[in-house]
């Protein structure tokens, strides 16, 4: 997978995943402390970066070989 197609897949996947996780955490755990909210958001973004990287580098190429 070349760099351009990687970015085309990664950016929307990352944005949707980040938005969904922030919404779920916001509903489950209402946070009033700004620092804790910032820390929680940064943690979610880093976890999503890892999920996106693993998905695009390992799962999609394996699925493409099966087709």
PyMOL commands that set and color helices and strands:
alter all, ss='L'
color gray80, all
select helices_A, chain A and resi 3-28+34-66
alter helices_A, ss='H'
color red, helices_A
deselect
rebuild
show_as cartoon
